[in-house]
Amino acid sequence: MSDKAAGYRLMGLEPSPYTMKVDAFLRFKSIPYQWVSRNLRAEKEYQAHAKVQLIPLLFFPNGDTMQDSTPILERLDAEHPEPSIHPDDPALNFLSCLFEEFGDEWCNKLMFFQRWFYDADAKSTGKRLAEERYGGEWWSGIVKPFVAHMMVRRMVPRLVYSGGNETNIPQLKASFEALSAMLDTHFQSRPYLMGARPCFGDFGLWCNLYQAWTDPTAKTYLETNAPNLVAYIKRMRHPSVEGDFEALDALKPTLLPILKQEMATRFLPWMEANHRAFHGGESETSLQMNGQLFQQKTFKYQAVTLDELRRKFAAAAGNAELEGLLEETGCLSFLRLAPVAA
């Protein structure tokens, strides 16, 4: 989809989960935009507008630029409210926000460790990145093998930032396999997370699962073990309204296991531990997760986003159905904690 006159321009790379998250959202909203690959030719423009060395970079018609995918989606949704991505039911609406954060912050770990830990995946991604970065140059055939190798050398050490260390990898592998199985069951009877139309949570959940599916190791696993999930991954490249959101009672049987086994025992405990470590001035976050040590560097960003998730929960607090579900699954205590003042 391309329309320079519309003024929206999305700069990024296909192997970037958050670039593809924004891309899928623009498609769903039928917002005309121009795709701009962040290749060598676009680098000068990128550096002139980027506040941090991350993608995506979205140019708005009024000249504004944004880089964080969640605020990008929130702004686009405010400016283009139809079709809606928010269920009217406050409980479903909060669960959608919870899955969006879970997808962004936990599923990224599940994708990233496989992409850069396994040799075949690292080499494959290095080649893809080199092609996107330099593929249009006449001399690219000479430099691409070298660039691909350097990409791998640069990214593998960054596993530590996503928690992909030797201590954590068994836990991350188990999480990926368990989540894939539960989502496969969930998508057996519905096209999207909350029913027959995409919600906010779909875009966060999908983008890292999609990237995993584009890598050799995870692709083989998913196509062998989770065909319904693979169908969902493919569907979300061009999401559309196929019907209505379902009632919470209809979603509970297959959402509840995810909340209990992934949110309450892995994702939210890590988010809370990171939040506590950040505000305690600790550079490393350590916690017991399912009886095993989980440790990684402490980050400000996830501490801030947990506060935001808690604010969203506070807006829905008092909803008995939501609080009952969160208490039943073990999630409630992590979301009720008051934010720590900066």
Secondary structure, 3 states (H helix, E strand, C coil): CCCHHHCCEEEECCCCHHHHHHHHHHHHCCCCCEEEECCHHHHHHHHHHCCCCCCCEEECCCCCEECCHHHHHHHHHHHCCCCCCCCCCHHHHHHHHHHHHHHHHHHHHHHHHHHHHCHHHHHHHHHHHHHHHHCCCCCHHHHHHHHHHHHHHHHHHHHHHHCCCCCCHHHHHHHHHHHHHHHHHHCCCCCECCECCCCHHHHHHHHHHHHHHCCHHHHHHHHHHCHHHHHHHHHCCCCCCCCCECCHHHHHHHHHHHHHHHHHHHHHHHHHHHHHHHHCCCCEEEEEECCEEEEEECCHHHHHHHHHHHHHHHHHCCCHHHHHHHHHHCCHHHHHCCCCCC
